[in-house]
């Protein structure tokens, strides 16, 4: 017997930290390579690192240590929070078999169900987070159509976990 599929989740927040760190390390490496080429005479120009160090000599430790320490602490806290932050769920479970669908797929199911109601002429369903907004154009009594629509969509989506919240709006078309 096979195990059910793992729950689909979004990329971890730490991925952003990793990308930013990779870009920073790459930039530092590019500056180092450029300065090495300048110092060997392969390319002409002045050393960027020498310029930076000459500017840094003017600063006294008391001028930069406290702001640098605060910045390092905030960056470290940001990295720690990103590493520990749980990943967001991206899909909805269908039953217990390990089958997953996206929110917009649940909206398609709701829209398909809405169009099967006799008095519904057209339906449009949008997914926003865990909410489904169903806008239907129908003929007949609005409250009856709303009740039929809500019951049909609830039955169609009953196996989905967590159950999306469904809001219905009925526009009446006069004959």
N, C-alpha and C positions, 0 to 999 in steps of 0.2 A: 504494500500500500504506500502511495507516495505522500509526502508531506505537502500541506497547502502552501501556496505561494507566499512569499514575504510581503509585508505591507509596503506599498510604494510610498516613498517619502521624498521630500525636496532635498536639494543639495545642502550640505551642512553650512552653517554660517561661517565656519572656520575656512571654508574654501576661499572666501573673499580675502581673509587675512593672508592666506597662502599666496594668492595671486599678487597682492600688493607687495608682499615680501619678495617674491620672485622678481617682480619688475624692479624693485629697489636694488636688489643684489646684482641684477643684470646691468643696471645703470652704473653702479659702483665699479663693476668689472670692466665696463666699456671705458670709463674714465681712467682706470688703472692701465689698461692696454694702450690707450692713447698717450698717456704720459710716458709709458715705457718706450713707445715708438719715437716720441719727441726726444727723450734722453739718449737714445741710441743714434739719433740723427736720421732715422728713416723718413720721418716727416718733419716739416718745419713748424715752428710755433713756440709758444711758451707753455710751461707746465701749469696745468690747472691746479694741481695739488700744491705746488709751491706757492701759488697766489693765495690759495685758501689758508695755508698754514701761516703765511705772512700776516693775513688779516686776523687770524686767531691769536697771534702773539700779543696783539694790542689788548685783548680781553684779559681781565684778571679772573681767577677762579670764582671769586665771590660774585662776579657779574653774571656768570652763566650756569653755575652749578645748581642753584635752587630751581630756576626754570627748567633746566634739563632733567633734574630729578623728578619734578612734577610731571613733565611730559612723558618720561620713561614709565612712571607709575600709571598714568592714564592709558598709555599704549598697552602696558602689561595687563591692566584690568580689562581693556577691550578684548585682547587676545584670549584671556581666561574666560570671559563671558561667551565669546564666540565659540570656544572649544566645548563649553558645557551646555550651550543652548540646544534644546531638543529640536529635532527636525520636524517640519510641518508635514502633516498628512496631505497627500495630493489626490487621493482616490477614495472612493466609497466601496465598502465591501458588499458583495452580493451573496447572501446566504453564508454558509459555513465552509464552502468548498475551496476557498482561497481565490475567488474570482473578484476582480477589481474593475470598477468603471470610473471615468472622470465625471466631474460635476456636469459638464456639458452633455455627456451621454445620458445622465439622469434627466436633463432638460429635454433631450430628444425623445426619451421614453414618455415623459409627461406630455409633450406636444403631440406625439403620435396618439396617445390615449385621448387627449382632448378632441382631436379631429374625429374620433369614432363616436362621440356623443351625437345623437340624432339632430338636435337643434343647433349645434355648433357649426358655423359656416367656415370660419377660419380661426386658427390659433397660432400664437407666437409665444414661445417660452424662452426666457433668458435665465442663465445661471449666474448668480453672484454670491460667491462664498458657498455657504451651506443653504442658501435660499434659492428657490425657484419662483420666478414671477411669470404667471400664465395670464396672457391677455387674449381673450376669446371674443369673437364677434358671433352673436347668436340671435336666433329668433325665439320669441316666446317669453315666458315668465322668467325674469332674471334670477329670482331666488331658487326656483326649481332647477334652472340650468347650473347655477353655482353649486347647489347641493349635489347634482348628478356629476358635475365635473370634479368636485372635491372627493366624492366617494370613489369614482373611477380611478383618479390619479393616486389616491391613497392605497387602493388595492393593488395597482400596478407596481408601486414603489415599496410595498410592504416588506420585501426581503432585503432592502438596502439598509446598511448600517454605517453611520448614523443616518437616520431618516431625515431627508432635507425638509425644511419648512417650505410649504407651498402657499403662495399668495395668489389669489385669482382675482381678475378684474374682467367683468363682462360688459361688452359694448353691445347694445341692442340695435339690430338692424330692422327697420320697419319695412314691411312689404308694400 
